[in-house]
Amino acid sequence: MAFWDKVFGRGNARRERREPEHGPMEARVTELLEEGTRLASRERYEAAAERFNAALVIAPNHSLALLNLASVAQERGRHEQQGANQLDVIERHDREAVELFERALSGTPSLSVELRMQVLIRLGRMHRLLGEHEKSCDALLRVVRDAEAGAQAREAASGELATTHARLLGYPERNLSEAEARRYSTLWKEATSPLQGLLAGDAVRPLSQAEVRRFEAARLLLQQALDLIPENWAAAWTLGMVERRLGNDVRASECFTRAFELNPYNPDVCREASISAGLVGRMEDAVRFSEAALVVGPDDAGLVANLALNLLLAGRAAEALPRAREAVARAPKDPVSRAVLALTEQVASGAMSVEEARRKALSGR
C-alpha cells in the first residue's frame, strides 16, 4: 500500500497561508513524517506508527500524519491476521483506520481535492467491507456530488456505489470465473458493437429492416448477459435502450426499472427510467426516479427540469412550478427548461389541462 506524501506543498495538502513557511515545529513534523514513511515502506509498522503519533503530539489532527497512521493500521491488520482469527483482526484494524481517515478529512492542512476524493472512496470501500452500507453510500455520494471532483473520481465512486447497493440487495461479493468473464465480455461485445451510433441517435427515425435485425439480435445477447450476471445494471439499462428503440415501451420500462433497482445512483439510469415510466403512464414512478437522479446530481438543471415535468404530468402542478423555475434559474438559455416552465405555467394558471400538457410533452419525448 502506498503511503501519502509526507512533505508539505506537493499537492496532497493545502498550506494555510498564515502558517509559518519553515518554522521549527513544522520542520520537526515533516522530519517525523519522512521517518515514518521510510519505516512503513520497510514494513516496520510499529516504529512507523510511533513517528506518526509523535507528529500528532506536535500538530494534533495533522491530516497527512492521520492518513499515514490509517494506512499503517490497515497494513498491521493484514500482517497480524496470519495465524489468527483473520476477520476479527482485520475488522479491528480497519475500524481504527476508518476513524483516522475520517479525522484526516477535517484535519489541517486541508487535503487537496484529489486526495480528499481518494480518501472518501477508500472510506466507502471500507465501510462496505465492515457491513456499514449506509455510511459507505454517504462517503461515496460526497465524491459524486462534489463539484470539484474529477470525472475519473466520480466514475470510480459511482462504481463503488453500485457495488455497495448490490450488497444491500443481497447479491454476494463474488469474482467471476475466467470462463464467466470471457462469456460476458463476448456477449456484451457482440450485442453492442453492431449498435454503435444507433442507441444515441435519432430515436424518432424509423429503423431499417437491417437495423431492426441488429437490435433484435442484441436483445437476445443482452438478455443472456443479464442471465449470467443478474446484478449487472449496465446490461439491464442497455437492454432497456434496445427495447425502447424497437418500440416496446412496456418492456423497456421494465428493463430500466430493473437497472434502477440495481443502481439508483447513476443519473443516466434514473433519467431513462423516469422517461420510460412516463411513456407508459407510470407517472408516480417517473417522479420517484427523477427525485433519485437529483440525489446524485442536485445541481443538474436538466434533472431538475425532468422532475418538474414529471410532477406536472402526475397532476402535481403546484409542486412542479417551483422546480421548473429552479431549472430555468440554473440554465436560463436551456430551451428544454424554458419549455417545461412555460408548460407548467399554463397548467398552473388553468389555461391548459394536465391531459393536454401530457399529450404535448410526450409528443416531444
C-alpha positions in Angstrom: 0.0 0.0 0.0 1.4 3.4 -0.9 1.8 6.0 1.9 0.9 9.5 1.4 3.4 12.3 0.7 4.8 13.4 4.0 6.1 16.8 2.8 4.0 20.0 2.6 3.3 21.6 -0.7 3.3 18.6 -3.1 -0.3 18.7 -4.0 -1.6 16.4 -1.2 -2.2 19.2 1.3 -3.1 22.8 1.1 -0.8 25.0 3.2 -2.5 27.5 5.4 -1.4 31.0 4.4 -1.0 32.2 8.0 1.2 29.2 8.9 5.0 29.9 9.0 6.7 28.6 5.9 9.6 26.8 7.7 9.0 27.1 11.5 10.8 24.7 13.8 7.6 22.8 14.7 6.7 22.3 11.1 10.2 21.1 10.3 10.0 18.5 13.1 6.6 17.3 11.9 8.0 17.0 8.4 11.0 15.0 9.7 8.8 12.7 11.7 6.6 12.1 8.7 9.5 11.3 6.5 11.0 8.9 9.1 7.6 7.2 9.5 7.1 6.8 5.8 10.6 5.2 5.4 9.9 2.8 8.2 6.5 1.8 6.9 8.0 1.1 3.4 10.3 -1.4 5.2 7.3 -2.9 6.9 8.4 -1.7 10.3 4.9 -0.6 11.2 5.2 -0.3 15.0 8.1 2.1 14.6 6.3 4.0 11.8 3.2 4.4 14.0 5.4 5.9 16.7 6.7 8.6 14.4 3.2 9.4 13.1 1.8 9.6 16.6 4.8 11.8 17.6 3.9 14.2 14.8 0.3 14.3 16.1 1.6 15.3 19.5 3.2 18.4 18.0 0.4 19.0 15.4 -2.9 17.5 16.6 -5.2 16.5 13.7 -2.4 16.8 11.2 -4.0 15.5 8.0 -1.0 13.7 6.5 0.0 12.1 9.8 -3.5 10.8 10.2 -3.6 9.4 6.7 -0.4 7.6 7.1 -1.3 6.3 10.5 -4.6 4.9 9.0 -2.6 3.2 6.3 -0.3 1.7 8.9 -3.4 0.3 10.8 -4.6 -1.4 7.6 -1.1 -2.9 6.9 -0.8 -4.1 10.5 -4.2 -5.8 10.2 -3.1 -7.7 7.1 0.1 -8.9 8.8 -1.3 -9.7 12.2 -4.1 -11.8 10.8 -1.7 -14.6 9.9 -2.2 -17.4 12.3 -5.1 -15.6 14.0 -8.8 -15.1 13.5 -8.5 -13.3 10.2 -11.8 -11.5 10.2 -11.6 -10.3 13.8 -8.1 -8.9 13.4 -8.7 -7.2 10.0 -12.0 -5.7 11.3 -10.4 -4.3 14.4 -7.6 -2.5 12.4 -10.0 -1.4 9.7 -12.2 0.3 12.2 -9.2 2.1 13.6 -8.2 3.1 10.1 -11.7 4.4 9.3 -11.7 6.6 12.4 -8.3 8.0 11.3 -9.3 8.6 7.7 -12.4 10.5 8.9 -10.4 12.7 11.2 -8.0 13.4 8.3 -10.8 14.8 6.2 -11.3 17.6 8.7 -7.7 17.9 9.7 -5.1 20.5 8.8 -3.6 21.3 6.5 -6.6 20.9 4.2 -6.3 17.9 1.8 -6.2 18.6 -1.9 -9.3 17.8 -3.9 -7.7 14.7 -5.5 -6.5 13.3 -2.1 -9.9 14.1 -0.5 -11.6 12.1 -3.2 -9.2 9.2 -2.8 -9.8 9.1 1.0 -13.6 9.2 0.6 -13.6 6.4 -2.0 -11.4 4.3 0.3 -13.8 5.0 3.2 -16.7 3.9 1.0 -15.0 0.6 0.3 -14.0 0.1 4.0 -17.5 0.8 5.3 -18.9 -1.7 2.8 -16.5 -4.4 3.9 -17.4 -3.7 7.6 -21.1 -4.1 6.7 -21.9 -0.4 7.2 -23.6 0.2 3.9 -25.3 3.5 4.7 -22.0 5.0 5.7 -20.4 3.6 2.6 -23.1 5.3 0.4 -22.7 8.6 2.3 -18.9 8.7 1.7 -19.2 7.8 -1.9 -22.0 10.2 -2.6 -19.8 13.0 -1.3 -17.5 12.3 -4.2 -20.3 12.0 -6.8 -21.8 15.3 -5.6 -18.6 17.3 -5.2 -18.4 20.0 -7.9 -14.6 19.9 -7.6 -14.3 16.1 -8.2 -12.8 15.0 -11.4 -14.6 12.7 -13.9 -12.3 9.8 -13.0 -13.1 10.1 -9.3 -16.8 10.4 -9.9 -16.8 7.4 -12.1 -14.9 5.3 -9.5 -17.3 6.4 -6.8 -20.3 5.6 -8.9 -18.9 2.1 -9.5 -18.4 1.6 -5.8 -21.9 2.9 -5.1 -23.3 0.2 -7.4 -21.3 -2.4 -5.6 -22.5 -1.3 -2.2 -26.1 -1.2 -3.4 -25.7 -4.8 -4.7 -24.6 -5.9 -1.2 -27.7 -4.2 0.2 -29.8 -6.1 -2.3 -28.3 -9.3 -1.0 -26.0 -10.1 -4.0 -22.8 -11.7 -2.7 -19.4 -10.2 -3.5 -18.0 -12.6 -6.0 -15.3 -12.8 -8.6 -16.4 -14.2 -11.9 -14.6 -17.2 -13.1 -12.4 -16.8 -16.1 -14.9 -18.6 -18.3 -17.8 -16.4 -17.0 -15.9 -13.2 -17.5 -14.9 -14.3 -21.0 -18.5 -15.3 -21.8 -19.9 -12.0 -20.6 -17.3 -10.0 -22.5 -18.2 -11.9 -25.7 -21.9 -11.4 -25.2 -21.5 -7.7 -24.5 -19.3 -7.0 -27.4 -21.5 -9.0 -29.9 -24.6 -7.1 -28.6 -23.3 -3.6 -28.5 -20.7 -3.4 -31.3 -23.3 -3.5 -34.2 -25.3 -0.8 -32.4 -22.6 1.9 -32.4 -24.2 5.2 -33.2 -27.7 3.8 -33.2 -28.6 3.9 -29.5 -27.7 7.5 -29.1 -29.0 8.5 -32.5 -32.4 9.9 -33.6 -34.9 7.9 -31.6 -37.8 9.0 -33.8 -36.3 7.9 -37.1 -37.8 4.6 -38.2 -35.3 1.7 -38.2 -34.5 0.0 -41.4 -35.1 -3.8 -41.6 -31.3 -4.4 -41.3 -31.2 -2.2 -38.2 -34.2 -4.0 -36.7 -32.4 -7.3 -37.1 -29.4 -5.8 -35.3 -31.5 -4.7 -32.4 -33.3 -8.0 -32.1 -30.1 -9.9 -32.1 -28.7 -7.5 -29.5 -31.8 -8.1 -27.3 -31.2 -11.8 -27.2 -27.5 -11.4 -26.4 -28.1 -8.8 -23.7 -30.7 -11.0 -22.0 -28.2 -13.8 -21.9 -25.6 -11.4 -20.4 -28.2 -10.4 -17.7 -29.0 -14.0 -17.0 -25.3 -14.7 -16.5 -24.8 -11.7 -14.1 -28.3 -10.8 -12.7 -26.8 -7.8 -10.7 -25.3 -6.2 -13.8 -27.2 -2.9 -14.1 -25.4 -1.9 -17.4 -26.8 -4.9 -19.2 -30.3 -4.1 -17.9 -30.0 -0.5 -18.9 -28.7 -1.2 -22.4 -31.5 -3.8 -22.9 -34.0 -1.1 -22.0 -32.5 1.2 -24.6 -32.8 -1.6 -27.2 -36.4 -2.4 -26.3 -37.3 1.3 -26.4 -35.8 1.6 -29.9 -37.8 -1.4 -31.0 -40.9 0.3 -29.8 -41.5 -2.0 -26.9 -42.2 0.7 -24.3 -43.6 -1.5 -21.6 -40.7 -4.0 -21.8 -38.3 -1.0 -21.9 -39.7 0.4 -18.7 -39.3 -3.0 -17.0 -35.7 -3.1 -18.0 -35.0 0.5 -16.9 -36.7 -0.2 -13.6 -34.5 -3.2 -13.1 -31.4 -1.1 -13.9 -32.6 1.5 -11.4 -33.2 -1.2 -8.7 -29.6 -2.3 -9.2 -28.1 1.1 -9.4 -30.2 4.1 -8.3 -27.0 6.2 -8.1 -26.4 6.7 -11.8 -28.1 9.8 -13.2 -28.4 8.2 -16.7 -30.2 5.2 -15.2 -32.6 7.4 -13.2 -33.2 9.7 -16.2 -34.0 6.9 -18.7 -36.1 5.1 -16.1 -38.2 8.2 -15.5 -38.7 8.9 -19.2 -39.7 5.3 -19.8 -42.1 5.3 -16.9 -43.7 8.5 -18.2 -44.1 6.9 -21.7 -46.2 4.1 -20.2 -48.2 6.3 -17.8 -46.4 5.4 -14.6 -46.1 9.0 -13.5 -45.6 8.4 -9.8 -42.7 6.1 -10.6 -41.4 8.7 -13.1 -41.4 11.2 -10.2 -39.6 8.8 -7.9 -36.9 8.1 -10.5 -36.4 11.8 -11.1 -36.1 12.5 -7.4 -33.4 9.8 -7.2 -31.5 11.4 -10.0 -31.3 14.7 -8.0 -29.8 12.8 -5.1 -26.8 12.2 -7.2 -26.8 15.4 -9.4 -28.5 18.1 -7.3 -27.0 20.9 -9.4 -28.0 19.5 -12.8 -30.6 21.8 -14.4 -31.7 19.1 -16.8 -32.5 16.7 -14.0 -34.5 19.5 -12.2 -36.5 20.2 -15.4 -37.2 16.5 -15.8 -38.5 16.3 -12.2 -40.7 19.4 -12.8 -42.2 17.8 -16.0 -42.9 14.5 -14.3 -44.5 16.3 -11.3 -46.7 18.2 -13.8 -47.8 15.1 -15.7 -48.5 13.4 -12.4 -51.1 16.1 -11.7 -48.9 17.9 -9.1 -48.6 21.3 -10.8 -48.2 23.2 -7.5 -45.0 21.2 -6.8 -43.8 21.3 -10.4 -43.9 25.1 -10.7 -41.0 25.9 -8.3 -39.0 23.1 -9.7 -39.5 24.4 -13.3 -38.5 27.9 -12.1 -35.4 26.5 -10.5 -34.4 24.7 -13.7 -34.6 28.0 -15.7 -32.7 29.9 -13.0 -29.9 27.3 -13.2 -29.9 27.3 -17.0 -31.6 30.4 -18.4 -30.7 29.6 -22.0 -31.7 25.9 -22.0 -34.7 25.5 -24.3 -36.0 22.4 -22.6 -36.1 24.0 -19.2 -37.8 27.1 -20.6 -40.4 24.9 -22.4 -41.1 22.9 -19.2 -41.6 26.2 -17.3 -44.0 27.5 -20.0 -46.0 24.3 -20.0 -46.1 24.3 -16.2 -47.3 27.9 -16.0 -50.1 27.2 -18.5 -51.4 24.3 -16.4 -50.9 26.1 -13.1 -52.9 29.1 -14.5 -55.7 26.9 -15.8 -55.0 27.7 -19.4 -54.2 24.0 -20.2 -55.3 20.8 -18.7 -52.9 18.2 -17.4 -54.0 15.8 -20.1 -53.3 18.4 -22.8 -49.9 19.0 -21.3 -49.3 15.3 -21.2 -50.0 14.9 -24.9 -47.9 17.9 -25.8 -45.0 16.8 -23.6 -45.0 13.1 -24.7 -45.2 14.1 -28.4 -41.8 15.7 -27.9 -40.1 13.0 -25.8 
